[in-house]
Structure formats: C-alpha cells, structure tokens
Amino acid sequence: GEGEGDGTKITLITPPKAFNGTLRPYQVKGVSWLAYLSRFGFGACLADDMGLGKTVELIAFLLHVRENAAGQKRNLELGLNSGVESESGLDSGMGPNSDLNLDPTLLICPMSVVGNWQREVERFAPHLRVMIHHGTDRLAGSAFADEAERNDLVISTYSLAHRDCEVLSQVNWQHIVLDEAQNIKNPGAKQTQAIKRLKAGQMIALTGTPVENRLSELWSIMEFLNSGYLGSARSFRKNFAIPIEKYRDKGRAEVLRRIIQPFVLRRMKTDPTIIQDLPEKMELKVYHNLTNEQASLYEAVVDEMLDKIDNSEGIERKGLVLATLTRLKQICNHPALFLQDGSALSGRSGKLTRIEEMIDEVLAEGDKALIFTQFAGMGAMLRHHLQERFDCEVLFLHGGTPRKQREEIVRRFQEDRDGPPLFVLSLKAGGFGLNLTAANHVFHFDRWWNPAVENQATDRAFRIGQERNVFVHKFVCIGTLEERIDQMLEEKKELADAIVGAGEAWLTELSTSELKDIFTLSRDAACGGAGTETMAGGGQ
C-alpha cells in the first residue's frame, strides 16, 4: 500500500494552485502521504528511486502546507468553526497553530545540490521565498533569525549544520528536511549529532539509496525522523541488525519492514504502476555550481577573449568565438581539462562531484549508465577517476577506438550481466549506430549546443529493444554559458530545430554584446558566491 501501514486510507490532495507544473499521479500520492504524516507530526522518509522527482514532491508539499494554512485562516475569518475542511481536501495540513504565520522550513543538503534546489524552486514555486545560508558572508546571530523568519525556505549544507548549529537552533522550524539523508548514516558523527539537536514540527528525509540495504543507516535516519521509535542503537543491533544481516533471519526482516512501513515511502522505477505514469524517456536537468578555482579561470578567459573578439572580424572572429566556447566548456567540466596539466581531480569541479553522487545511486540500484562527453581528454579522465572511485571497470569509447575493439566493448556492456556498469563515450564517436539498451541512465556530462546531436547520443539507449524507462541527465553549470545557451535553446525550440544542420556555428553569428551576455559569469555561479541574500534574480 501507499504507506497505509495502519490501514488508514490517505486522502489525495488537490495539487497546489501555486505549483508551476504538473504532478504525475504517483507524485500526487507522495505529496498526499507527506501531508498525512505531517498532520500528526510524524517524520517521513521519501525514498523514491533517483529520477522520480523527490525534489518536485517536496516543493509541492511546501506549497500545499501554505495553501492549507491560508484556507484555514479564511475559514476562521468567515466565522466558521475550524473543523471545516479546507478546499485542498485535507483538514489541517499543519497542527493547531495555523494562522499563516507559518514557520520557515530548513532544508539541509550536500553543497553540490544547493544550486539545483534553488533553480527547481524558482521553476516550480516562484512565489516561495528562499534564503541560501552559505558562504563566508552568511548571516549570524539574530540577523540570521530575522532573515529566516521572512522566508519560506532556508537552504543550507551538512557541514554548516554542524558549524552553525547554534545559529540554526534559534529558529522555530516548521519542517527540517534532509536531502541525500544517507549523509547522517553514522550516528556517532558530529554532523549527525548536531542535526539531531535541531527541533521542528516535522522531520523529513529524502534519499534515493535503498535504506533496507544498510540497517545501521536505516536506524540513524529513523532516529532523526521519529526519535526512539526503533529503540536504542544497541537494542536495534541486537533485535534486528545482527539477526537480519548476519543470520539472514527472514522473520525479523519482515517484522522490521512492517514497523517502518508507515514512515517510509519508496517507489521503484520498475513498479508497473510507476512505469505507466512515466514517459518512456525522462529528460532531467542537473544544475550545479562552479568551484572558486573554476570561477576565476572562467572570468580570466572571458576577459581575454571578449577583447580579442571585439577587435577581429570575418573568419578570424568565428574562430575566436568557437575557441572561447571550447575553453569555457572545458573549465565548466574540470580545471585539469583546461590546464592539461595532469593534476589531481578530486574536489575541484562542481560537475564532477555531482556526477559521482548520482552514479553512486545508479550503482546502488544495480543499473547501468552511459556518460557522454565531447572531449576525449575528459573521457579518459572520467574513466580513470570513476574506476578508482567506485572500484569497478569503466568502458571508454572514443574516435580512435579500432572497430574490432569497439564491437567487443559494446558486446560486453550489452551482454555481460555482471559486466562493467559504466560506459564513457566521447560524443561524436558514440553518436552513431551503436545499440546500448543495457543502460537506462544517460548522462550528458557536457552539452553539445545542437539538440539533434544530443538526441542522437541519447538514442543509443532509448531505442527499439529498450524495455525500461530511460533517464536522461543533462548537466547545466549555473551562471555560465551552459545555463544561458540552455535557456536560449529552451526558449527557441523552433530555432533549435532550424539550426540542426549547423553544429554550433550559429553561435558565431551573434554580436559581441550578445556574446558578452552569454559568456559573462553571473554572481551566483560559484559555490561560495551565493552569500545569504535571497537570490530571486539568479542567473539573469
């Protein structure tokens, strides 16, 4: 059942009017389930598979809570008794103190997804007031509390939850939401303990990694959500973890499943009911920030190149525009790709950090993925880095791969059930004629600004013989040319269709001032650049 452990039927909510988009049927159920548990102040763990839209469900839930409170307030003002249901179909989405003086919600997430949350809220709930609590110039003391009270949602990171625990504790939070909640899997860690000290009306955990697989992790998340529900860590180990993990005790596993069922909602993308709700191909944008190193390299290249472009014309100018595009794309990928110096990769690229986290989930779910890049050098770096990071073989195909070897690589990926789960392709080489339906995730690590070429690559996995839904993840680096050009292509779909034959040459026809708009870094590009202000005007 949909979280109906106690036999209660959950009323489906009406999607909030302020939600700027359409919820799929299973997402409406997810929001309704969160709203149901919220009425009783119970903690909820939303553990849907990666790609099913946990972010969207949470945003819709926050809007629902606000709409509900507004409905109740209206009912009271009309002199009705508060037992009347508000029009969203659930009685109080909040507890008794619903005079739209709602407390803000605190969202704690990894640094790598702060920008993504910000963009998704702007897109689906433009009226929600968002404050980013991060960076060296972040607010402290009562200034933080005052600013937080003026916002609906405060976004911060795991490392700051520990460092700024006292600052965060001053505020009465409506909800505290942990994204990628596996970050509190270690109950002894200072970060986990700091987060568990924070108080709120309801705790919510979002995670895409199956909690059942690691029971100590499950205990830690459950202890955050509903403290004391699973007993002490010691008694949980004795009663559940050891019998289930060491002795494979099916009876204990079933008892545990029943105990946690009311508070954990996990839908898999393989569930028949989910498959019918999903399009066969899901295109998802992954927004991420530059590191400070990337941002300073980026600005230096823009300053140098715009000057040169302005003072050139004709074929020379076209060459300079394309060279600038290439350099900026390389920097968005990784400083080491741009510098060509063989330096270490870890911690220097927002994009690399994000793809590592996502691949972790792909592998945890037992899936296979294609990773496309247009730079053979980046492909080689990715292959090496991912092999080290995940301790598994990673296949790599590029323009120089001999045909015989190419056929063998494809065969291993397609046919070996236990073969390499990750396949890196340099885009032009991987774009044609290959059938790679063993993969159900496609990552476009960097973007080819020509939709036809990109779709051609995606269709390696999404084609006849593909029996599952395909998830296509397109990386967009916030505040850079990646985001601007992505917006241009989105706004001008017909333009996109018209330029299909032209590769990226269409960009060379733009005036210098148009190029300046596209190339110049906006102030929310780098991780540290967010500050604490409410950045409604994000990436102009």
Buried (B, 14 or more C-beta within 10 A) or exposed (E): EBBEBEEEEBBBBBBBEBBEBEBBEBBBBBBBBBBBBBBEEBBBBBBBBBBBBBBBBBBBBBBBBBBBBBBBBBBBEEEEEEEBBBEBBBBBBBEEEBEEEBBBBBBBBBBBBBBBBBBBBBBBBEEBBBBBBBBEEBBEEEEBBEBBBEBBBBBBBBBBBBBBBEBBBEBEBBBBBBBBBBBBBBBEBEBBBBBBEBEBBBBBBBBBBBBBEBBBBBBBBBBBBBEEBBBEBEEBBEBBBBBBBEEEBEEBBEBBEEBBBBBBBBBEBEBEEBBEBBEEBBBBBBBBBBBEBBBBBBBEBBEEBBEBBBEBEEEEBBEBBBBBBBBBBBBBBBBBBBEEEEEEBEEBBBBBBBBBBBBBBBBBBEBBBBBBBBBBBBBBBBBBBBBEBBEEEBBBBBEEBEEEEBEEBBEBBBEEEEBBBBBBBBBBBBBEEBBBBBBBBBBBBBBBBBBBBBBBBBBBBBEEEBEBBBBBBBBBBBBBBBBBBBEBBEEEEEEBEEBEEEBBEBBBEBEBEEBBBBBBBBBBBBBBBBBBBBBEEBBE
